[in-house]
Amino acid sequence: MGYTLLLYTILSSKLLEQENARIENKIKNNLEKAGNLALKQMAAMKIKESEIQVYTKT
Protein backbone atom coordinates (compact mmCIF):
# COMPACT_ATOMS: atom_id res chain seq x y z
CA MET A 1 0.00 0.00 0.00
CA GLY A 2 2.81 2.45 0.84
CA TYR A 3 4.45 1.75 -2.52
CA THR A 4 1.29 2.67 -4.38
CA LEU A 5 1.07 5.96 -2.51
CA LEU A 6 4.70 6.75 -3.32
CA LEU A 7 4.15 5.87 -6.98
CA TYR A 8 1.02 8.06 -7.07
CA THR A 9 2.91 10.97 -5.54
CA ILE A 10 5.78 10.64 -8.03
CA LEU A 11 3.43 10.41 -11.00
CA SER A 12 1.34 13.37 -9.90
CA SER A 13 4.48 15.42 -9.29
CA LYS A 14 5.75 14.56 -12.78
CA LEU A 15 2.41 15.52 -14.32
CA LEU A 16 2.39 18.81 -12.44
CA GLU A 17 5.97 19.55 -13.54
CA GLN A 18 5.11 18.78 -17.17
CA GLU A 19 1.98 20.93 -17.08
CA ASN A 20 3.90 23.75 -15.43
CA ALA A 21 6.60 23.57 -18.13
CA ARG A 22 3.95 23.54 -20.88
CA ILE A 23 2.24 26.62 -19.45
CA GLU A 24 5.54 28.45 -18.96
CA ASN A 25 6.48 27.77 -22.59
CA LYS A 26 3.10 29.01 -23.76
CA ILE A 27 3.47 32.22 -21.73
CA LYS A 28 7.02 32.73 -23.02
CA ASN A 29 5.90 32.28 -26.63
CA ASN A 30 2.99 34.67 -26.16
CA LEU A 31 5.27 37.30 -24.61
CA GLU A 32 7.75 36.93 -27.48
CA LYS A 33 4.94 37.31 -30.04
CA ALA A 34 3.62 40.36 -28.21
CA GLY A 35 7.11 41.85 -28.07
CA ASN A 36 7.66 41.25 -31.76
CA LEU A 37 4.30 42.81 -32.56
CA ALA A 38 5.14 45.85 -30.45
CA LEU A 39 8.49 46.22 -32.23
CA LYS A 40 6.79 45.96 -35.63
CA GLN A 41 4.23 48.56 -34.62
CA MET A 42 6.97 50.88 -33.37
CA ALA A 43 8.89 50.42 -36.61
CA ALA A 44 5.75 51.16 -38.64
CA MET A 45 5.12 54.29 -36.59
CA LYS A 46 8.73 55.39 -37.13
CA ILE A 47 8.33 54.95 -40.89
CA LYS A 48 5.12 56.99 -40.87
CA GLU A 49 6.84 59.73 -38.87
CA SER A 50 9.69 59.91 -41.38
CA GLU A 51 7.20 60.02 -44.27
CA ILE A 52 5.36 62.87 -42.59
CA GLN A 53 8.62 64.76 -42.10
CA VAL A 54 9.50 64.34 -45.78
CA TYR A 55 6.12 65.66 -46.90
CA THR A 56 6.22 68.64 -44.56
CA LYS A 57 9.74 69.64 -45.65
CA THR A 58 8.86 69.83 -49.35
C-alpha positions as YAML, in Angstrom:
chain: A
units: angstrom
residues:
- id: 1
  name: MET
  ca: [0.00, 0.00, 0.00]
- id: 2
  name: GLY
  ca: [2.81, 2.45, 0.84]
- id: 3
  name: TYR
  ca: [4.45, 1.75, -2.52]
- id: 4
  name: THR
  ca: [1.29, 2.67, -4.38]
- id: 5
  name: LEU
  ca: [1.07, 5.96, -2.51]
- id: 6
  name: LEU
  ca: [4.70, 6.75, -3.32]
- id: 7
  name: LEU
  ca: [4.15, 5.87, -6.98]
- id: 8
  name: TYR
  ca: [1.02, 8.06, -7.07]
- id: 9
  name: THR
  ca: [2.91, 10.97, -5.54]
- id: 10
  name: ILE
  ca: [5.78, 10.64, -8.03]
- id: 11
  name: LEU
  ca: [3.43, 10.41, -11.00]
- id: 12
  name: SER
  ca: [1.34, 13.37, -9.90]
- id: 13
  name: SER
  ca: [4.48, 15.42, -9.29]
- id: 14
  name: LYS
  ca: [5.75, 14.56, -12.78]
- id: 15
  name: LEU
  ca: [2.41, 15.52, -14.32]
- id: 16
  name: LEU
  ca: [2.39, 18.81, -12.44]
- id: 17
  name: GLU
  ca: [5.97, 19.55, -13.54]
- id: 18
  name: GLN
  ca: [5.11, 18.78, -17.17]
- id: 19
  name: GLU
  ca: [1.98, 20.93, -17.08]
- id: 20
  name: ASN
  ca: [3.90, 23.75, -15.43]
- id: 21
  name: ALA
  ca: [6.60, 23.57, -18.13]
- id: 22
  name: ARG
  ca: [3.95, 23.54, -20.88]
- id: 23
  name: ILE
  ca: [2.24, 26.62, -19.45]
- id: 24
  name: GLU
  ca: [5.54, 28.45, -18.96]
- id: 25
  name: ASN
  ca: [6.48, 27.77, -22.59]
- id: 26
  name: LYS
  ca: [3.10, 29.01, -23.76]
- id: 27
  name: ILE
  ca: [3.47, 32.22, -21.73]
- id: 28
  name: LYS
  ca: [7.02, 32.73, -23.02]
- id: 29
  name: ASN
  ca: [5.90, 32.28, -26.63]
- id: 30
  name: ASN
  ca: [2.99, 34.67, -26.16]
- id: 31
  name: LEU
  ca: [5.27, 37.30, -24.61]
- id: 32
  name: GLU
  ca: [7.75, 36.93, -27.48]
- id: 33
  name: LYS
  ca: [4.94, 37.31, -30.04]
- id: 34
  name: ALA
  ca: [3.62, 40.36, -28.21]
- id: 35
  name: GLY
  ca: [7.11, 41.85, -28.07]
- id: 36
  name: ASN
  ca: [7.66, 41.25, -31.76]
- id: 37
  name: LEU
  ca: [4.30, 42.81, -32.56]
- id: 38
  name: ALA
  ca: [5.14, 45.85, -30.45]
- id: 39
  name: LEU
  ca: [8.49, 46.22, -32.23]
- id: 40
  name: LYS
  ca: [6.79, 45.96, -35.63]
- id: 41
  name: GLN
  ca: [4.23, 48.56, -34.62]
- id: 42
  name: MET
  ca: [6.97, 50.88, -33.37]
- id: 43
  name: ALA
  ca: [8.89, 50.42, -36.61]
- id: 44
  name: ALA
  ca: [5.75, 51.16, -38.64]
- id: 45
  name: MET
  ca: [5.12, 54.29, -36.59]
- id: 46
  name: LYS
  ca: [8.73, 55.39, -37.13]
- id: 47
  name: ILE
  ca: [8.33, 54.95, -40.89]
- id: 48
  name: LYS
  ca: [5.12, 56.99, -40.87]
- id: 49
  name: GLU
  ca: [6.84, 59.73, -38.87]
- id: 50
  name: SER
  ca: [9.69, 59.91, -41.38]
- id: 51
  name: GLU
  ca: [7.20, 60.02, -44.27]
- id: 52
  name: ILE
  ca: [5.36, 62.87, -42.59]
- id: 53
  name: GLN
  ca: [8.62, 64.76, -42.10]
- id: 54
  name: VAL
  ca: [9.50, 64.34, -45.78]
- id: 55
  name: TYR
  ca: [6.12, 65.66, -46.90]
- id: 56
  name: THR
  ca: [6.22, 68.64, -44.56]
- id: 57
  name: LYS
  ca: [9.74, 69.64, -45.65]
- id: 58
  name: THR
  ca: [8.86, 69.83, -49.35]
...
